[in-house]
Amino acid sequence: MSRRILLVEDEPGLVLTLTDRLVAEGYDVESEGDAVRGLARGSTGNFDVILLDVMLPGGSGFDVCRTLRQRGIQTPIMMLTARGQVVDRVVGLKLGADDYLIKPFEMAELLARIEALLRRGSAPVSSPAVGETFRFGEISIDFRRAEVTKSGQPVELSAREFKLLRYFVEHRGAALSRDELLNEVWGYNAMPSTRTVDVHVAWLRQKIEDNPRHPQYIHTVHGLGYKFVV
C-alpha cells in the first residue's frame, strides 16, 4: 500500500517537481496551495507525512502546524522553507514539527528524511516494557491516544516531545546518550548537533517537572546524556 503525502506549498514549479519525484518513488501525493486548504486537508488525518511550507497564502505554516497538533493530529510534519534562521527552526520544532528542511535542498536528502519520519511513525506506540498507559508522580500518559496529563490537566506536547518522553519511559533507568536519542527518536543522523536533544529535554522538563531546574525524573548524566528515573 502506497504511503500518502500531503504537500502544502504555493510555488507551482516546486509542487510539480516534488510531486513527480515522490510519485516516481512510489508515494501517493496530494497538494494544496494555501494555509486554509492545507489545514483542512491535513486535519483529516489521512496522510502518512505532511510537507508544509512556512510562507503560504492565507496564513503561516507555523499556524497550520500548531492548529494540527492542537486538534490531535499526530501525522509527522516536515517544514519546507527558505527561512534559515535558527529562531525559525526552533519555532517550527517547538510548535510540533518533526523536521525542518531549508530550501534549496537535495531531493536525496528530502527522501531520506521522509523515510526516517515514516520509520518513526510506523514504530509501535509502546514496547513490552510499558502498557497502553503509564503513570509517575502526577503525570499520566496514554500511549494509544498520545495524551499526557499532569494532576488531571492536559499537558500539550509536540509530537517530538511525546516521542522523546515515550523513549525515556521505555528505557527508564538506563543512561541514554545524546547520539542514541538522536538516532532513535529523530530517526536519522543528519541533525546539526546534539544540542537539539538538549533543547527538547529542556522543553519537556518545563512541562512535566515540578522544578525544571532540579528535575526529579529526567536526570542529566554528565558527559553522556540523560536518564529517566521513576
Phi, psi and omega in degrees: 000130182290145174279142184258131180240132172258121178254116178251098189206138185256358179269108187305319181297318180290321177302314181296314181298311181294318181298313181300315183290317181294321176296320178297333179274000175101007179270151168267125186240130170238147184228151172226148187253004177214168186294320184295310181289325178297318178296316181297316182290319180295330182290348179290338181072017185266013184240157179268332178212144173243123173261117194233117176285151180278313184269103184231149170297139175084002179154176182263144173300330176300316180294321178298314180299312180301314183293320178301316180293321178296331178276002177085011178282118183258009179305131177303135181240129172246123178278133176243120186201154175275352181277115187251004181294147181303321183298324179293319178296318181296317180300312181300314181293322182292330180280354175121001176293149181265338181203168187211119182236129186264130176285147351284148180230160177279137181300324180298322179290319178301314181297319180296320181288323175298316179300321179295317178296322179292322178297317180292321181292332181268356179292148178303142180296325178223153178263175177301345182286340180223156176268205181286337177229158178211139181233143171207132184056232178266006184264133174234131182242129173252103185291325182294318181268354183056047181238143179230136175233152176230119184055035177085354181258139181300140174249119183275109177250145171290165179301321181290319178297321179294318178297321179295315178298318179299317180295321176300313182297316181294337182239033182301140180089346181264143174281119185249124179285159177297321179297320178297317180296320176299314183293318188272326183267319179273333171089005177199169186260012189266010179294149185295326179193163178288356175300332177305316179297314182301319180296314181291324176296319179298317178296318181295318178299320180300331186266332185245340182271142174292323179228091185302333179288335177229074188296140179270330188250312182263099183267145174277131172256102188301133180083357182228293185176245188217160175222133177263121187236125174228000000 
